[in-house]
Amino acid sequence: NTMTIFSKIVMFTLSFLCLISCTGDNKKYEYIEKNETFRQTVKTGHFVKLSQGFTYYESEDLNNEDVIVFIHGFSVPGYIWDETYYEAIKRGFGVLRLDLFGRGNSDNPDVAYTDALFADQVVELLDALNITQKITLVGLSNGGRVISKFMENYSDRIKNLIYVSPAGFHVPETTYINKDVSDDEVSFFVKNYYGSLAKGQMEDFKDPSKFKGWDKKYEPLLEYKGFARALLSTRKNHHVLDQINKKIGKMAVPQFAIWGDSDSVLPLKQVEEKIAKIMPNLKLFVIKDSGHLPHKEQFDAFNHIFFEEIIG
């Protein structure tokens, strides 16, 4: 009868809509252009135009003799430093954090995303903001690569060098000969991986249950044009930084590393012996019951080490 047919159509339509919803095909990716209109919608922080594009940054008290500059990791932008950034302000330090190119609110230029690109971005920002005093430079995860590159070229600008769960010591799983990123690679990456990228951020924690909603904060990043290309280009330009880190190991600048004992992203055990050899003056702190983000997962223990044992 008519009601039965109607019911079947409704059920089919609901099932189809559910299928679309469940598979994530209804989500819109890479459709927001980071242009002047976009920048006007950002109500926090500031923008400055550097040689490779606009850089978003937040800062406080940059005339302070003790300024801490926070560099984020592979894909999550500057907000990943919230806890330490605001704690530093509370404790009377000057602070600066930025979104590296291809991340957050900063531009996604059509360039090769190398360690040098990011290190130059940081030094250009310091110059644009007239920060001439020596800084404490902190790099989280992939930010560890950036601060190593910065240190190689601008060591005279650093008071303390602090690695947190750093990249650059582990050998990349794949070394790419062709470092260009094609449109096909971008399309494949968006189609096959974008649906799980946000949820994957929870794997940075030993106990993800304490950080409900952390993955949701990541989802807007997938709407920005050029994000996939930036991630792919960054990965393709990865190589082990042993030679640079050996040079740093011979420098007089104080060097520190803070690592979670349960970091499954960049496990300390795989590189601990190597680091001790190539950077013999680096002081290592290991935080118990922490994954890849010890500053979030073990807030008090991290702050004690960071502010009292390292910076003093």
Salt bridges, closest charged atoms under 4 A:
GLU33 OE1 - LYS225 NZ 3.36
GLU36 OE1 - ARG39 NH2 3.30
GLU58 OE1 - ARG97 NH2 2.80
ASP66 OD1 - LYS159 NZ 2.55
ASP82 OD1 - ARG97 NH1 2.69
ASP82 OD2 - LYS217 NZ 3.62
GLU83 OE2 - LYS296 NZ 2.82
GLU87 OE1 - LYS90 NZ 3.91
GLU87 OE2 - ARG91 NE 2.84
ASP107 OD1 - ARG39 NH1 3.40
ASP110 OD1 - ARG229 NH2 3.05
ASP115 OD2 - ARG145 NH2 2.89
ASP127 OD1 - ARG157 NH1 2.90
GLU152 OE1 - LYS149 NZ 3.00
GLU152 OE2 - LYS247 NZ 3.23
GLU185 OE2 - LYS236 NZ 2.92
GLU219 OE2 - LYS216 NZ 3.65
ASP242 OD1 - LYS274 NZ 3.01
ASP263 OD2 - HIS292 ND1 2.76
ASP289 OD1 - LYS206 NZ 2.93
GLU308 OE2 - ARG91 NH1 3.62
GLU308 OE1 - HIS304 ND1 2.99
GLU309 OE2 - HIS304 NE2 3.25
